[in-house]
Amino acid sequence: MSGVQLRPGRVEPWRPARVAIEPWTILRLARYRRREEAPAPVWEATRAMAVRAEELAAPTARLRVVGVENVAADRVTLAEGPSFTGQAIARHLAGARRAVAFVLTLGPALEAEVIALGERQEALEAYLLDLAGWAGLEAAVRALRQHLVRSLPADRVSHRLGPGHRDWPLTEQGMLLSVFDEPDAPVRLSEHGVLIPFKSISGLFAIRSAPAP
């Protein structure tokens, strides 16, 4: 896993060594409540798509340490300029002077394979591979947070919160991406405010000083 120096004001790349995708996680996303509910052929297809997703996924992220300038009841302003609205983001950053903004993607290859499977009318495989992509994306976000925890031993790293969660408007996704300002960024924003490639995610981790022992 690549190192992250987390220098304020700089956009840093990050890439995990590997993202493991658990077949049972895929089946839970498919709304199976118990393992025994899934027929053997579904298990077999799920395992195959988990392996295929790991082969196709190319997770990469951009990170930037940002300053939290002001937090009101339903608005947050970063030192870098953007302001975000909603009680959720205000609670998320309350008491934090810094945050780590990130955007992470699995790349376009997995999505292209989902489309190809659909065109070949392999509907089950396409469905399971798509779910495997979402499982892989969440696994990559967890790996990123774990890396931040190791990189910031004197601080507490919150869970992720991103545009579209609770009352943080998805329409503010572009303002979050503006802190990266990279012409060769691995993710772009569609005219409808959706991240491209689709298996992409953005957000903020709040960074707070750990209490003294």
C-alpha positions as CSV (number, residue, x, y, z in Angstrom):
1,M,0.0,0.0,0.0
2,S,1.4,3.4,-1.0
3,G,2.4,5.8,1.7
4,V,0.5,9.0,2.4
5,Q,2.4,11.9,3.9
6,L,-0.8,14.0,4.3
7,R,0.9,17.3,3.8
8,P,-1.6,20.2,4.1
9,G,-2.5,21.9,0.8
10,R,-1.2,19.0,-1.4
11,V,-3.2,16.5,-3.3
12,E,-1.8,13.0,-2.5
13,P,-2.3,9.8,-4.5
14,W,-3.2,6.6,-2.7
15,R,-3.6,3.0,-3.9
16,P,-4.2,-0.1,-1.8
17,A,-2.0,-3.2,-2.5
18,R,-5.2,-5.3,-2.9
19,V,-8.9,-5.2,-2.2
20,A,-10.4,-8.5,-1.1
21,I,-14.0,-9.1,-2.0
22,E,-15.9,-11.5,0.2
23,P,-18.6,-13.6,-1.7
24,W,-21.0,-13.5,1.3
25,T,-20.8,-9.7,1.2
26,I,-22.1,-9.8,-2.4
27,L,-24.9,-12.1,-1.5
28,R,-25.9,-9.8,1.4
29,L,-26.1,-6.9,-1.0
30,A,-28.4,-9.2,-3.1
31,R,-30.7,-9.3,0.0
32,Y,-29.9,-12.8,1.1
33,R,-30.3,-12.9,4.9
34,R,-28.8,-16.3,5.5
35,R,-26.1,-18.2,3.7
36,E,-28.2,-21.3,3.3
37,E,-30.8,-19.3,1.3
38,A,-28.5,-19.0,-1.7
39,P,-28.6,-22.1,-4.0
40,A,-25.4,-23.8,-4.9
41,P,-25.3,-22.3,-8.5
42,V,-25.7,-18.8,-7.1
43,W,-22.8,-19.4,-4.7
44,E,-20.7,-20.7,-7.5
45,A,-21.5,-17.7,-9.7
46,T,-20.9,-15.3,-6.8
47,R,-17.5,-16.8,-6.0
48,A,-16.5,-16.5,-9.7
49,M,-17.7,-12.8,-9.9
50,A,-15.8,-12.0,-6.7
51,V,-12.6,-13.3,-8.2
52,R,-13.3,-11.5,-11.5
53,A,-14.0,-8.2,-9.6
54,E,-10.7,-8.4,-7.8
55,E,-9.0,-8.9,-11.2
56,L,-10.7,-5.9,-12.8
57,A,-10.8,-3.4,-10.0
58,A,-8.0,-0.9,-10.0
59,P,-8.7,1.2,-6.9
60,T,-7.0,4.5,-6.7
61,A,-7.7,7.7,-4.7
62,R,-6.8,11.3,-4.3
63,L,-6.5,12.7,-0.8
64,R,-6.1,16.2,0.6
65,V,-5.9,17.5,4.1
66,V,-8.3,20.5,4.4
67,G,-8.9,23.0,7.2
68,V,-12.3,23.3,8.8
69,E,-12.8,27.0,9.1
70,N,-16.4,27.3,10.5
71,V,-19.1,24.9,11.6
72,A,-22.7,26.2,12.2
73,A,-25.9,24.2,12.9
74,D,-26.4,23.3,9.2
75,R,-23.4,24.7,7.3
76,V,-19.7,24.0,7.2
77,T,-17.0,26.1,5.5
78,L,-13.6,24.8,4.7
79,A,-10.5,27.0,4.8
80,E,-10.0,26.1,1.1
81,G,-13.3,27.8,0.2
82,P,-16.2,25.4,-0.3
83,S,-19.2,25.5,2.0
84,F,-21.5,22.5,2.5
85,T,-25.0,22.5,3.9
86,G,-26.9,20.1,6.1
87,Q,-27.0,19.1,9.8
88,A,-25.2,15.8,9.0
89,I,-22.0,17.4,7.7
90,A,-22.2,19.9,10.5
91,R,-22.3,17.2,13.1
92,H,-19.7,15.2,11.2
93,L,-17.1,18.0,11.4
94,A,-18.1,19.5,14.8
95,G,-15.0,20.0,16.9
96,A,-12.6,19.1,14.1
97,R,-10.1,21.6,12.8
98,R,-9.0,19.3,10.0
99,A,-10.5,16.8,7.7
100,V,-9.2,14.5,4.9
101,A,-11.1,15.0,1.6
102,F,-11.0,12.1,-0.7
103,V,-12.2,10.7,-4.0
104,L,-11.8,7.0,-4.8
105,T,-12.6,4.9,-7.8
106,L,-12.3,1.3,-8.9
107,G,-11.7,2.4,-12.5
108,P,-13.7,1.7,-15.6
109,A,-12.8,-1.9,-16.4
110,L,-15.3,-3.5,-14.0
111,E,-18.2,-1.5,-15.3
112,A,-17.2,-2.3,-18.9
113,E,-17.3,-6.0,-18.0
114,V,-20.8,-5.7,-16.4
115,I,-22.1,-4.1,-19.6
116,A,-20.4,-6.8,-21.7
117,L,-22.0,-9.6,-19.6
118,G,-25.4,-7.9,-20.0
119,E,-25.0,-7.7,-23.8
120,R,-24.2,-11.4,-23.8
121,Q,-27.4,-11.9,-21.8
122,E,-25.5,-13.3,-18.8
123,A,-27.9,-11.5,-16.5
124,L,-27.0,-13.3,-13.2
125,E,-23.2,-12.8,-13.7
126,A,-23.7,-9.1,-14.7
127,Y,-25.8,-8.5,-11.6
128,L,-23.4,-10.2,-9.2
129,L,-20.4,-8.5,-10.8
130,D,-22.0,-5.1,-10.3
131,L,-22.7,-5.9,-6.7
132,A,-19.1,-7.1,-6.3
133,G,-18.0,-3.7,-7.5
134,W,-19.9,-2.0,-4.8
135,A,-18.6,-4.4,-2.2
136,G,-15.1,-3.7,-3.5
137,L,-15.6,0.0,-3.3
138,E,-16.6,-0.2,0.3
139,A,-13.7,-2.5,1.1
140,A,-11.3,0.1,-0.5
141,V,-12.8,2.9,1.6
142,R,-12.3,0.8,4.8
143,A,-8.7,0.2,3.7
144,L,-8.2,3.9,3.2
145,R,-9.6,4.7,6.6
146,Q,-7.3,2.1,8.2
147,H,-4.4,3.6,6.5
148,L,-5.3,7.1,7.8
149,V,-5.6,5.7,11.3
150,R,-2.1,4.2,11.0
151,S,-0.7,7.4,9.5
152,L,-2.2,9.7,12.2
153,P,-1.6,7.8,15.4
154,A,-2.0,10.9,17.5
155,D,-5.5,11.7,16.1
156,R,-8.9,10.1,15.8
157,V,-10.2,9.4,12.3
158,S,-14.0,9.5,11.9
159,H,-16.1,7.4,9.6
160,R,-16.7,8.7,6.1
161,L,-19.5,11.0,5.2
162,G,-20.1,12.0,1.6
163,P,-22.5,14.1,-0.5
164,G,-25.8,12.3,-0.8
165,H,-25.7,10.9,2.7
166,R,-28.5,12.0,5.0
167,D,-29.2,15.7,4.3
168,W,-25.8,16.5,2.7
169,P,-27.0,17.4,-0.9
170,L,-25.6,15.3,-3.7
171,T,-25.5,18.5,-5.7
172,E,-22.6,19.7,-3.6
173,Q,-20.4,16.9,-4.9
174,G,-18.7,19.2,-7.4
175,M,-17.7,21.6,-4.6
176,L,-16.0,18.8,-2.7
177,L,-14.2,17.7,-5.9
178,S,-13.0,21.3,-6.4
179,V,-10.5,21.0,-3.6
180,F,-8.5,18.6,-5.8
181,D,-8.3,20.7,-8.9
182,E,-6.4,18.1,-10.9
183,P,-6.6,18.0,-14.7
184,D,-5.7,14.3,-14.7
185,A,-7.9,13.2,-11.9
186,P,-9.1,9.6,-12.1
187,V,-12.8,10.7,-11.5
188,R,-14.9,13.3,-13.2
189,L,-18.4,14.6,-12.5
190,S,-21.2,14.1,-15.0
191,E,-23.7,16.8,-15.9
192,H,-26.1,15.2,-13.4
193,G,-23.7,15.3,-10.5
194,V,-22.7,11.6,-10.7
195,L,-19.2,10.4,-10.4
196,I,-17.7,8.8,-13.5
197,P,-16.6,5.9,-13.4
198,F,-19.7,4.8,-11.6
199,K,-17.8,2.7,-9.1
200,S,-16.4,5.8,-7.4
201,I,-17.0,7.5,-4.1
202,S,-16.1,10.7,-2.4
203,G,-16.3,12.1,1.1
204,L,-14.7,13.6,4.2
205,F,-13.0,12.0,7.2
206,A,-13.0,14.3,10.2
207,I,-9.7,14.4,12.0
208,R,-9.7,15.2,15.7
209,S,-6.9,15.2,18.3
210,A,-7.0,12.2,20.5
211,P,-7.6,12.9,24.2
212,A,-4.6,13.0,26.4
213,P,-4.1,9.8,28.4
